[in-house]
């Protein structure tokens, strides 16, 4: 009991003297709680709300994935930061063990500090989340991803969940590191304090292998699409593939992040092969520091890896799905020109009227709407789609506007109270041509539709096609069409006020595809907050790492090194960390891009895809440059400030 009592002033002294390490943990946890709390508030407020533009991504689904991505990144960073903060105190732990502290007392001390920091940070994070959520809600409204008037209702539930999750993660991260430190025998402690031993624990092995197994299993399920999955339109619909691809990719990123302690040492050795041949000790010191302090290298590289890996994966997948949509959409289009709004989700009335009045031209307009509970029970079929499905309402001749492969029936019959569906949707529900399907329209009105065709729909159209006459008067929001497809007798481009006209051969990619714009808005919403948090975490962990090495800097200066050499060593280590993180990110991005191509070939393009494996080098380069710049600034500035203190004062300072 006496020894435990002595630990109380030690804890107080630690919180006072090692403020930089605790400030780093405090910042990581505060921002993590704020991120999850803001996402949780947005998700809870969005219940029952949808965007006025049915072609835009589902608001609730968008915010749910944003919350998941934010939670994923913040949990990784918080766990790594707290474990790093505890691991950096091994010399202090060794001294406590040498003067009689037991492993249990060491764990109690560390956990007590972690709980205190976590509780204070959680309160600050919850308050910050309350202020951040409305700002993000306004951004969603301005980008058309949320309906006008969308606001955030403050609630205690999301704040408590965010605080509880991050506190548990922080305490577990601190406990794992404290348990490792407590296992060291007092005689061995001082000799083992500065060098990392086994860094791949059994738990880390199990989690890493588990995530790899989930990645492979889910990828296999989505490429083969068993019958049980085909009944759920959210799983089967190819338009949802970008979202599921992102979830699959996250599994791979998590696995590589957990395997980092195993991958970092060989990468450091590979990247520093020329160092022994170079003159001077700066490069050699940086190399040995990175190899001996693997936990520190992994902890500082993890946020950078997340920034580069997530950027490369998400941007690469979005571009690849956009390319697939372009190829598929152009191949399915028979019309000569596509007319789309220059702003907003629908065409202005001033453009639609003249297009339909063009002499000798064939004009077809489309409008995306929603159907609820599409069911074939009235015709003896037992299949019914779950929830709400997207449908394309067509005003014109579908058979001449598109060249869609037809498995049964004919698009020429798509008039009156009829409907055409994709072959996959019909197969999963047991529907056949001639069946009578029932559904509720966007305003809740019931509709009975005769199935007249089974077709292969491109990503530019929904899995359900129906005549505009069915939904006329039942649309919510602006009833104007979202696009028009025009063919003229002489092949000359039509004119449309307030709209842009694109030749069919150039349509379907980049800014010419409204779905691509929606995808980018969704990806920014999902990825943006998590990336911002990871960028801040780079600064945080690098400052923590530099603050823990003040005595090392003093030792180098006392043994003959000058300030320039110390700063050069710190800079080289930052560059080495950034290079290691970039290589790991390239590995995971290559793997996730290959998985994305597999999904596209099997589920969208079916066979013989002309798409080849490629990485989004501009995005990866920008993310790597940003990470390197932040790493250099956040390590060199604290080091330069520390070097203003005399070396003897630093060497004799308490830790």
Residue, then its C-alpha position, 0 to 999 in steps of 0.5 A: x500500500x505504501x508503494x502505491x501511495x508513492x505512485x500518486x505524486x508520481x502520477x501528478x508529476x508525470x501529468x505536469x512534466x510530460x505535458x506534451x505527451x498528454x496534450x497529444x493524447x488529449x488532442x487526438x481523443x478530443x478530435x476523435x470524439x468530436x468527429x464521431x459525435x458530429x457524425x452521430x448527430x447528423x445520422x440521428x437527425x437524418x432519420x426519415x429525410x431524403x434529398x429532393x433529387x432521387x438520383x442523389x445518394x441516400x442522405x441517411x446512407x451517406x451519413x451512416x457511411x461517413x460516421x463509419x469512416x470517421x469512427x474507423x480512422x479516429x479509433x485507429x489514431x486514438x488507440x495508436x496515440x495512447x499506446x505510443x504515449x505509454x510506450x514512450x514512458x518505458x524509461x520512467x516505468x523501468x525506474x518505477x519497477x526498479x524502486x519496487x512498483x509491481x506490474x499491477x501498480x504500473x497498470x493502475x497508474x497508467x490506466x488512471x492517467x488514461x481515464x482522467x485524460x479521456x474524461x476531460x477530452x470527451x467532454x471537450x470533444x462532445x462540445x466541439x462536435x455540437x458546434x461542428x455538426x451544423x457546419x457540415x449540415x449546411x455544407x451538405x445542403x449547399x451541395x444538394x446532398x441534403x434537402x433545404x432546411x436540413x438542420x441538426x437536433x442536439x441529442x445526448x445519445x450520439x454524444x455519449x456513444x462517441x465519448x464511450x467508444x473513444x474512452x474504451x479505445x483509449x483505455x484499451x490502447x493504454x492498457x495494452x502498452x502498460x501490460x507490456x511494460x509491467x511484464x518487464x523484470x526490474x533488472x531487465x527494465x533499464x536495459x530494455x527501455x530504449x529498444x522495442x522488443x516484440x511488437x506484433x502481439x497475439x491480439x494484433x495477429x488475430x485482428x490483422x488476419x481476421x480483417x484479411x479474412x473478412x476482406x477476402x470473404x466479402x469480396x468473394x460474396x459480392x463477385x459471386x452474388x449468392x441467391x440469398x444476397x440477390x433478394x436485397x436490392x441494396x446488395x444486388x444493385x450495381x449502382x450501390x457497388x461503389x459504396x460496398x467497394x469502399x467497405x471492402x477496401x477499408x477491411x484491407x486498409x485495416x489489415x495492412x495498418x495492423x500488420x505495419x509493425x511486421x512490414x515497417x522494418x524490412x521497408x526501412x531497410x530497403x529504403x535506406x540501402x544506400x545509407x551505409x555507403x554515404x558519408x556522415x552519421x546523420x542517415x545512419x542514425x536516422x536509419x537505426x532510430x527507425x529500426x530500433x524504435x519500431x513502435x514509434x515509427x509505426x505510430x507516426x507513420x499510421x496517420x500518414x498511411x491512412x491519409x495516403x491509403x484512403x485518398x488513393x483507394x477512394x479516389x481510385x475507386x471513384x474514378x474506376x467506377x466512373x470509367x465503367x459507367x462511361x463505357x457502359x452508358x455510351x455503349x447503351x445509348x442510341x440517341x445522338x445528344x444528351x441534354x442536362x441541367x447546368x445547375x440544379x438536379x432538373x432541366x428548366x422548363x424553358x429548355x424542355x419545351x423547345x426540345x420536344x417541339x424540334x421538327x423531325x427530332x426524337x426527344x426522350x426525357x427521364x426523371x428519377x423517382x422512388x418506389x416502395x415495396x415493389x411486389x409481384x404477389x398479385x400474380x403468384x410470384x412470391x418475390x418482393x423488393x425490400x424497402x425503397x428502390x430507385x426507378x427511371x420514369x421515361x417520357x418517350x420511346x425507350x426502345x429507340x433511345x437506348x439499345x438495351x439487351x432484352x432477355x424477355x419481352x420488349x421495350x416497345x410495350x413500355x406504355x401505360x401502366x407497365x414496367x420493365x426491370x433488370x434481369x437481375x432484379x427479376x431473377x432474384x424475385x422470380x418475376x416473369x414477363x406478364x406478371x402484375x407488380x404492385x408498388x407505392x409511388x413517391x407520394x404514397x399512391x398505390x400503383x399496379x404495373x404489368x411487367x413487359x420486359x426484362x433488360x440489362x440496365x446500364x448504371x445511367x438508368x435505374x433497375x426499374x423503368x416505367x412510363x412517365x405517365x405512371x408517376x405524373x402527378x405523384x412526384x415529390x419536389x420539382x417535376x421537371x425531368x433530370x435529362x433529355x436524350x435527343x436525336x435530330x434528322x440532320x444530326x445537328x446539335x439542339x439548343x437548350x436554354x439553361x442546359x448543356x448539350x453533349x454529343x453521345x460519344x463524349x457523354x458519360x464521364x467527368x463533369x458530363x455525368x450527374x451521377x459522377x458528380x453525386x459520387x464525388x460529393x458522396x466520397x468527399x462527405x464520407x472521406x473528408x472529415x476522416x482525412x482532415x482528422x488524420x492530417x491533424x493526427x500527423x502533426x500531433x503524433x510527430x510533435x509527440x515523437x519529437x517531445x519524447x526525444x529531448x534527452x536523445x538530442x542532448x546526448x547527441x550534442x554532448x557527444x559532439x553533434x551540432x544543432x544542424x546535425x540533430x535537425x538533419x537527423x530529425x528531418x531524415x527520420x520524418x522523410x523516412x517515415x513518410x516514405x514508409x507510409x507511402x509505400x504501404x499506402x501504394x501496396x494497399x491501393x494496388x490491392x484495393x484497385x484490383x479488387x474494384x476491377x474484379x467487382x466491376x468486371x463481374x457485376x457491371x461489365x460482365x466480361x472482357x472489361x477494357x479497363x486496366x489496373x491504374x493508380x490515381x497518381x496525382x491524388x496519391x502524390x498530393x496526399x503524400x506531399x501534404x503528409x511529408x510537409x506536415x511531418x517535417x514542420x511538426x517535427x523540425x519546429x519542436x526540435x528547433x525550439x528544444x535545441x535552444x535549451x542547453x544540452x546539459x539542462x536537457x540531459x538532466x531534465x526529469x521525465 
